[in-house]
Amino acid sequence: MTESSSAPSRPVVTRFAPSPTGALHIGGARTALFNWLYARGRGGKFLLRIEDTDKARSTPENRQAILDGLTWLGLDWDGEPISQAARAERHAQVAHDMLARGAAYKCFATPEEIEAFREAARAEGRSTLFQSPWRDVPEADHPDAPFVVRIKAPREGATTIDDAVQGPVTRGNDQLDDMVLLRSDGSPVYMLAVVVDDHDMGVTHVIRGDDHLTNAFRQSMIYDAMGWEIPVMAHIPLIFGPDGKKLSKRHGATGAAEYQQMGYPAAGMRNYLARLGWSHGDDEFFTDAQARDWFDLGGIGKSPARFDFKKLANICGQHIAAAEDAALLQEIEAFREAIGDPALTAEQRDGLLRSLYCLKDRAKTLPELLEKAHFILAQRPLSPDEKSEAQLTDVFRGILNELTPQLQNASWSRDSLETVVTGVGAAHDLGLGKMAGPLRAALAGRSVSPSVFDMMLVLGRDETLARLKDAAG
């Protein structure tokens, strides 16, 4: 099956349907990204449905964590998020419609009777899938007792899911049971709710983890019973850790919020997650616009993808280097807020914006960038760290005293500054490399910083000279 041959003629509608039982997992984030890319690249809609039927775990805080994770990743959705729990009446209505169509039936079997059936089946080596004796009993013969509503699953033949990623997948209908649609209290089950919601939302493509592939066979029965068009199914492989096992907390961070707090830029995360299981030739680094143009279901592999922190850092470093300064400053501020750091002052914002040109290269995360930015964010007098303090020997303090008046009269350009520093160093038989350490200590108080000449240009004449005087004592 090719992607185009299976696609409905109506406009594309995808959805992300998380259960708000915790933070947005990185696997869920990738699923959301794939749905977002597919819809946005085709002028379609990307919808959000919160599957909040587990009332004990579906807390407002967990729901907000999902929304915050998607917002940080830049995955905007169309319309308001839909609550699955709020649509329970509609789900039950469909089950009753299936009863009226003869596609479902009332089952009065008790839990004890079902367990007895399964025990006998195990003893005889038969399938333990429950076959209800009530499947074909007329309404007139029904007792006045609690019941569940079950679907009438096909008993013969096979069902094939023409999956856009996995290809055709076939399962014998003898492996499908008459699954429950409504519980004895009248509440709908998840499997029914998903199908009804997808149909009512006009979803054309269901892109989700391949752990849902088994569900697709059961859900297809509901589509068939209602005479509804089945969406294109695309079951994507799971994400494994570097050790080849399913990604979990033992591998480190698993939630989108954790990656934000570690300072990975959102654009880098989008790029890396897109490449995690999908490819476009040999392209590794690409923009959002390119991803939207290129993304298709045919590029998704069938094998699990392995999460590689080194590749993530490399991609993120490229996105930091390529970012527009104003957008990068906004992301830095959002990162600081996420980790509870104080907001930047107007003076710090201005200085940081002026210095980004010399901070972006080779920083793979925002904390790395901010470490290099210490020189512009810190206030005089600086408190050098231990490594920098060791650079400021008595000899070099004397050299700084010598250097300061010469810089006072220099034109404030890179060439002029380099000429002055090189000249003072040569007078003491010191190359530029030997001069850089003490100057870095004086100007930044850190051993990690931009070049001393970039710092001088960003700080300006007055601040540079003041810091050199402070360091010289």
C-alpha positions in Angstrom: 0.0 0.0 0.0 1.3 3.4 -0.9 0.6 6.4 1.3 -1.3 8.2 -1.5 -3.5 5.3 -2.4 -4.8 4.9 1.1 -5.3 8.6 1.9 -8.9 9.9 2.1 -9.9 12.6 -0.4 -11.0 15.0 2.4 -8.6 17.4 4.0 -6.1 15.9 6.4 -7.0 15.8 10.1 -4.6 14.3 12.6 -4.8 14.1 16.4 -2.7 13.6 19.5 -4.6 11.9 22.3 -2.5 11.6 25.5 -3.7 10.3 28.8 -3.0 13.0 31.4 -1.5 10.6 33.9 1.9 12.2 34.2 4.3 14.5 32.3 4.5 14.5 28.5 6.8 11.5 27.8 9.4 12.0 25.0 7.8 9.1 23.1 4.4 10.9 23.2 6.1 14.1 22.2 7.5 12.4 19.1 4.0 11.0 18.3 2.6 14.5 18.6 5.4 15.9 16.4 4.7 13.3 13.6 1.0 14.2 13.7 1.8 17.9 13.7 4.2 17.7 10.8 1.9 15.5 8.7 -1.0 17.9 9.1 0.9 21.2 8.9 2.7 20.0 5.8 -0.6 19.4 4.0 -2.6 22.4 5.1 -4.6 20.2 7.4 -5.7 20.3 11.1 -3.8 19.0 14.1 -6.3 18.3 17.0 -5.7 17.6 20.6 -7.8 15.2 22.6 -7.2 14.6 26.3 -8.1 11.0 27.2 -9.1 11.7 30.7 -11.4 8.8 31.5 -9.1 7.6 34.4 -10.5 10.0 36.9 -8.1 9.1 39.7 -4.9 9.9 37.7 -6.3 12.5 35.2 -5.6 15.5 37.4 -5.7 19.2 36.2 -1.9 19.4 37.0 -1.2 16.4 34.7 -3.4 17.9 32.0 -1.5 21.2 32.2 1.8 19.4 32.1 0.8 17.9 28.7 -0.2 21.3 27.4 3.0 23.0 28.7 5.1 20.3 27.1 3.5 20.7 23.7 3.7 24.5 24.0 7.4 24.4 24.7 8.0 22.1 21.8 6.1 24.6 19.6 3.4 22.2 18.5 0.3 24.3 18.2 -3.1 22.6 17.9 -6.3 23.7 16.2 -9.3 24.6 18.4 -9.8 23.7 22.0 -8.5 20.5 23.5 -11.3 17.9 23.6 -12.1 16.0 26.8 -12.9 12.4 26.2 -14.6 12.0 29.6 -17.0 14.8 28.7 -18.2 12.8 25.7 -19.3 9.7 27.6 -22.9 10.1 26.7 -22.1 10.2 23.0 -20.0 7.1 23.3 -22.8 5.2 25.0 -25.2 6.4 22.3 -23.1 4.7 19.6 -23.1 1.5 21.6 -27.0 1.6 21.7 -27.0 2.3 18.0 -25.0 -0.8 17.5 -27.5 -2.7 19.6 -30.3 -1.5 17.3 -28.3 -2.5 14.2 -27.8 -6.0 15.6 -24.0 -5.4 15.6 -23.9 -5.7 19.4 -25.8 -7.6 22.1 -26.5 -7.6 25.8 -24.5 -10.1 27.8 -25.8 -11.1 31.2 -22.9 -13.5 32.0 -21.5 -12.9 35.5 -17.8 -12.5 36.3 -18.0 -16.0 38.0 -19.4 -17.6 34.8 -16.8 -15.9 32.6 -14.0 -17.2 34.9 -15.5 -20.7 34.9 -15.5 -20.6 31.1 -11.9 -19.7 31.0 -10.8 -22.3 33.5 -12.6 -25.0 31.5 -11.0 -23.7 28.3 -7.5 -23.8 29.8 -8.1 -27.3 31.1 -9.2 -28.5 27.6 -6.4 -26.6 25.8 -8.9 -24.3 24.0 -8.8 -20.5 23.4 -9.7 -18.6 26.6 -11.4 -15.8 24.6 -14.9 -15.7 26.1 -17.7 -16.8 23.9 -20.9 -15.5 25.5 -24.0 -17.7 25.4 -26.1 -14.5 25.1 -24.8 -13.5 21.7 -28.0 -14.6 19.8 -30.6 -14.8 22.6 -33.7 -12.8 21.6 -34.6 -9.7 23.7 -37.8 -11.4 24.9 -35.7 -14.0 26.7 -33.5 -11.5 28.5 -33.6 -11.6 32.3 -34.1 -8.5 34.5 -30.4 -8.4 35.6 -27.3 -6.3 35.1 -25.6 -6.7 31.7 -22.7 -5.4 29.6 -23.0 -4.6 25.9 -20.6 -6.6 23.7 -19.8 -6.2 20.0 -20.5 -9.1 17.7 -17.0 -9.9 16.5 -16.6 -11.9 13.2 -16.0 -15.5 14.0 -14.5 -16.6 10.7 -12.0 -15.3 8.2 -9.4 -12.7 8.9 -9.0 -9.0 9.3 -6.2 -7.0 7.6 -5.0 -3.6 8.6 -3.4 -1.9 5.7 -0.9 0.1 7.8 1.0 3.0 6.2 4.1 2.1 8.1 4.0 -1.6 8.9 2.4 -2.6 5.6 -0.5 -5.1 5.5 -0.9 -6.9 8.9 -3.4 -9.7 9.1 -5.0 -11.5 12.1 -7.4 -14.4 12.1 -10.8 -13.4 13.4 -10.8 -16.3 15.8 -8.3 -14.2 17.8 -10.9 -11.4 18.3 -13.3 -11.6 21.2 -16.7 -10.0 21.6 -15.2 -7.1 23.4 -17.2 -5.1 25.9 -18.5 -1.7 24.7 -20.5 -0.6 27.7 -19.8 -1.8 31.3 -22.6 -3.0 33.5 -22.9 0.6 34.9 -23.5 1.9 31.4 -20.1 3.6 31.1 -18.3 3.2 27.8 -14.9 1.5 27.5 -11.8 3.2 26.1 -11.7 1.2 22.9 -15.2 2.5 22.0 -14.5 6.1 23.0 -11.4 6.3 20.8 -13.2 5.2 17.7 -16.2 7.5 18.3 -14.0 10.5 19.0 -11.8 9.9 16.0 -14.9 9.6 13.8 -16.7 12.6 15.2 -13.5 14.7 15.0 -13.1 13.9 11.3 -9.7 12.3 11.9 -8.3 11.0 8.5 -4.9 9.7 9.8 -4.3 7.9 13.0 -0.5 8.1 13.7 0.4 6.4 17.0 2.8 4.0 18.6 3.0 0.5 17.3 2.0 -0.8 20.8 -1.6 0.2 19.6 -1.5 -2.1 16.6 -3.4 -4.8 18.4 -6.0 -2.3 19.3 -6.5 -1.4 15.6 -8.0 -4.8 14.9 -10.6 -4.4 17.7 -11.3 -0.8 16.7 -11.8 -1.7 13.1 -14.8 -3.8 14.2 -16.6 -0.7 15.5 -15.9 1.2 12.2 -17.3 -1.7 10.2 -20.4 -2.1 12.5 -21.2 1.6 12.1 -20.4 1.8 8.4 -17.8 4.5 9.1 -14.7 5.1 6.9 -11.6 3.8 8.7 -8.8 6.4 8.9 -5.4 5.7 7.5 -3.5 3.8 10.2 0.2 4.4 10.7 1.7 2.6 13.7 5.2 4.0 14.4 8.0 2.0 16.3 8.7 2.8 19.9 11.8 4.7 21.1 14.5 2.6 22.7 17.3 3.7 24.9 21.0 3.4 23.9 21.0 -0.2 25.3 18.2 -1.3 22.9 15.6 -1.5 25.6 12.4 0.5 25.8 13.2 4.1 26.9 12.6 4.5 30.6 13.8 6.5 33.6 16.9 4.3 33.8 18.2 6.0 30.7 17.8 9.4 32.2 15.3 12.1 31.4 12.0 10.8 29.8 9.7 13.8 30.0 9.7 16.8 27.7 9.8 19.2 30.6 13.0 17.6 31.8 14.7 18.3 28.4 13.5 21.9 28.6 15.0 22.2 32.1 18.3 20.8 30.9 18.4 23.6 28.3 17.9 21.9 25.0 16.4 24.3 22.5 12.9 23.4 21.3 13.9 23.7 17.6 16.7 21.2 18.2 14.4 18.8 20.0 11.9 19.0 17.1 14.7 18.3 14.6 16.1 15.4 16.7 12.7 13.8 17.4 11.7 14.0 13.8 14.9 12.1 12.8 14.1 9.5 15.5 12.5 6.9 13.4 12.0 9.0 10.2 14.5 10.0 7.6 14.7 12.2 4.5 17.8 10.9 2.7 20.9 11.6 4.7 19.6 14.9 6.0 20.3 15.3 9.8 20.0 19.1 10.4 16.9 20.8 9.0 14.5 23.6 9.7 10.8 23.4 10.7 9.8 24.5 7.2 11.9 21.7 5.6 10.5 19.1 8.0 6.9 20.1 7.2 7.7 19.9 3.4 9.6 16.6 3.6 7.7 14.6 6.2 5.7 11.7 5.0 4.6 8.3 6.4 6.8 6.4 3.8 9.9 7.8 5.5 9.1 6.1 8.8 11.1 3.0 9.5 9.6 -0.2 11.0 12.4 -0.8 13.6 12.6 0.9 17.0 14.7 4.1 17.0 17.5 4.5 19.6 17.7 7.6 21.6 21.3 9.0 21.4 22.1 11.9 23.7 25.3 12.8 21.8 23.3 13.2 18.5 20.7 15.3 20.4 23.4 17.6 21.7 25.0 17.9 18.3 21.7 18.8 16.6 20.8 21.3 19.3 24.2 23.0 19.0 23.6 23.5 15.3 20.2 25.0 16.0 21.6 27.4 18.7 24.2 28.5 16.2 21.7 29.1 13.5 19.0 30.8 15.7 18.0 34.4 15.2 19.4 36.4 18.2 16.0 37.8 19.3 14.3 34.4 19.2 17.3 32.8 21.1 17.1 35.4 23.8 13.4 34.6 24.3 14.2 30.9 24.6 16.9 31.7 27.1 14.5 33.7 29.2 11.9 30.9 29.1 14.6 28.4 30.1 15.6 30.6 33.1 12.0 30.8 34.2 11.5 27.0 33.8 14.5 26.4 36.2 13.5 29.1 38.6 16.3 31.6 37.9 15.5 35.3 38.3 14.4 37.3 35.3 17.1 39.2 33.4 17.3 42.9 34.1 16.9 45.3 31.1 20.7 45.9 31.2 21.4 42.1 31.2 19.0 41.5 28.3 20.6 44.3 26.3 24.1 43.0 27.0 23.1 39.4 26.3 21.5 40.3 23.0 24.7 42.2 21.9 26.9 39.3 22.9 24.9 36.4 21.3 27.0 36.6 18.1 30.0 35.3 20.0 28.2 32.9 22.4 26.2 30.8 19.9 29.0 28.8 18.4 29.9 25.5 20.0 27.2 25.8 22.8 25.1 22.7 22.6 22.7 23.6 25.4 21.4 26.9 26.9 23.3 26.3 30.2 26.5 26.0 28.2 25.7 29.3 26.4 24.9 31.0 29.7 28.2 29.8 31.2 30.0 31.6 28.4 27.7 34.6 28.9 28.8 35.0 32.6 31.0 37.9 31.6 28.1 40.0 30.5 25.6 38.9 33.1 27.9 39.3 36.2 28.2 42.6 38.1 31.5 44.2 39.2 33.5 43.4 41.2 33.7 39.9 39.7 34.4 36.9 41.9 36.8 34.7 39.8 36.4 31.0 40.1 39.4 29.0 41.4 40.9 28.2 38.0 40.7 31.9 36.9 42.0 33.2 40.2 45.2 31.0 39.7 45.8 32.9 36.4 46.1 36.3 38.2 49.6 36.0 39.5 51.5 39.0 40.7 53.4 39.0 37.5 50.2 39.2 35.4 48.7 41.8 37.7 51.7 43.9 36.9 51.2 43.3 33.1 47.5 44.3 33.5 48.5 47.5 35.1 50.8 48.1 32.1 48.1 47.2 29.6 45.3 49.4 31.0 46.7 52.9 30.0 47.5 51.7 26.5 44.0 50.4 26.0 42.7 53.7 27.3 44.0 55.4 24.2 43.3 52.6 21.7 40.6 52.9 19.0 38.0 50.3 20.1 38.2 47.9 17.2 39.3 44.3 17.1 42.5 45.0 15.1 43.5 47.8 17.4 42.8 45.9 20.6 44.8 42.9 19.3 47.7 45.1 18.3 47.9 46.6 21.8 47.6 43.3 23.7 50.1 41.5 21.4 52.5 44.4 21.9 52.4 44.3 25.7 52.7 40.6 25.6 55.8 40.7 23.3 57.5 43.1 25.7 57.3 40.4 28.3 58.2 37.6 25.8 54.6 36.3 26.0 52.5 35.2 23.1 48.8 35.9 22.7 48.0 32.5 24.1 49.8 33.2 27.3 48.0 36.6 27.7 44.5 35.2 27.0 44.2 33.3 30.3 44.8 36.2 32.7 42.7 38.5 30.5 39.8 36.0 30.5 40.1 35.8 34.3 40.0 39.6 34.6 37.1 40.1 32.1 34.9 37.1 32.9 36.1 35.5 36.1 35.7 32.2 34.3 37.9 30.0 32.2 35.0 29.4 29.8 34.2 32.5 27.8 34.2 34.0 24.3 37.5 35.4 23.0 39.0 38.2 25.0 38.6 40.6 22.1 34.9 39.7 21.7 34.4 40.4 25.4 36.2 43.8 25.2 34.0 44.8 22.2 30.8 43.7 23.9 31.7 45.2 27.3 32.9 48.5 25.8 35.9 50.6 26.8 34.8 51.8 30.2 33.7 48.5 31.6 36.7 46.7 30.2 39.1 49.1 31.8 37.3 49.0 35.1 37.5 45.2 35.2 41.2 45.2 34.3 41.8 47.7 37.1 39.8 45.5 39.6 41.9 42.4 38.7 45.2 44.3 38.8 44.4 45.4 42.3 
